[in-house]
Amino acid sequence: MRNFDSIRQHLKSSGYRSTIEEEDVVCIELSLEHGKRHQSIFLSELDDDDGRPYLRVSTAVAPTTGLDARRALAFNWQSRVGYLAIGELDGVPHLQLCENRPYEGLEAAEVDRLVLEIGGLGDRMERMLSGGGDLF
């Protein structure tokens, strides 16, 4: 995987259901728990300070309103995969679960693992923080 186009091509050929495809972002929807739950996963490209390209895999977890920041930060400390950040979704700040990987050495199997891991973990966090809801 050398660039975002190769990521996009891999997602298409692997049969992921794409809901948004723009030049710099792809959104795929994962079906979880035999179709009872769904989670939107966003893949995009970003560059570090040296200009090296990275793949970002992220999912919205919960709106920040009424969010217990201590619970979120405790999760962040214990998490071995992903990190928490705040990003806007339709102009509203949301807690996001993210993971970044440099393209250098990135293989298709790792992209699949990131999508499934961030999607599944994001859905579990969403359920925990929203009282069982499935907004994303």
N, C-alpha and C positions, 0 to 999 in steps of 0.2 A: 504494500500500500504506500504509494509515493506521494499521492495528492488527494484532494477531496473528490475529484472525479472518479478515482479508482475506488474510493469508499462508496460513493453513490452507485457505481456499477455493481459492486459486490452486494450491496443491499438489495438491488433489483434482482440480481441473479439468484439470490438466496431465498427469495419469496417473501420478504418482509412487506407488510402492508404500509405503503407510504401515504401520508395525508397531506404533507406539504413538501414541495420540491422547488427550492429556489437556488440561485447561484451559490450562495454560501451557507445554506441550511437545508437539512432534510429532517422531517418529522415522521417517525414510524409509530404505529400503534401496536403494542403487544397485547395479545389476548392471554389472560391469566386465569387460573383456576377453572379450566374447561369453559372459558367464555363468560364466566360470571363477573370477572373484573377486567379492567383495561388500564393500560398505562401508556401515555405518550412519551416517547423518547426523542430528544432533539440531538442531532449530530451537526456540528459546525466546525469551522477551522478558525484557529487563532494563531498568532505569531508571538514568540517570546521576544525579549528585549534584543536578542541577537538576530532576529528575523527568521529563526527556525520555525517551521510550521508544526502545529499540534492539532490533533483531533480532540474536540471536546464532546463528551457524551453527557447529557443532562436530562433531568426530569423534574417537573414541578411536584412538590410534596404537599404544601399547604400555604394558604395566605398568611402573611405575617401578623395580621390583626388577631389579637387574643392569644398569640403563640407564646408558650413558656420557653423563653430563650435558654434557661438553665437546662431543660430537658434536651433541647436541640444541641447545645454545646456538649453536654455529657455524651450524647450519641456520637458527636463528631470525634470526641476523644477516644471512644471505644471502637470506632469503625476502622476496619482494616481496608475497606474499599470505599472509595468516594470521599468527598468532603462536602460540607454544607456551605451554602452561600445564599445571598439574597439577590434575586434578579426580578425584573419586571415581566409580567405576563399580562398582556392587554392593559398596560398602564397601572397595574396593581402590584405592589411588592409581594413576592412569594418566596418561601423557602425552597431552595433548589438543591438537589443531590447531583453532584458533578464529578467527573473524572476526566483528566487530560492525559493524552499519550502523544509523545513525539512520533511523527511519521516514520522516522528512522527506525528500522527494525520491526515496525508494526505489520502484523500478518492478519489475514482474514479471520482466522480462528480467534484471535485476540479481540477483534472488532465484535464478533458474535458474542464472546464471553462478556465484554463490557456492556453490550446492549441488554443481554439477559440479566446480568447481575445488577446493573443500575436500575433496570426496569422492575425487577422483582423486589429489590430492597426499597426502592422508592415507593412501590405500592404498599409494602408493609408499614413503612413510615407514615404514609398518607392515612392508612387505616387507623394507626395508633393515634395520630394527631387530630383526626377528624371524627373520631367516634364511629369508625367503620365505614365512612363515606368513600365514594369512588368518583371524585371530581375530575381526575386527570387521567 
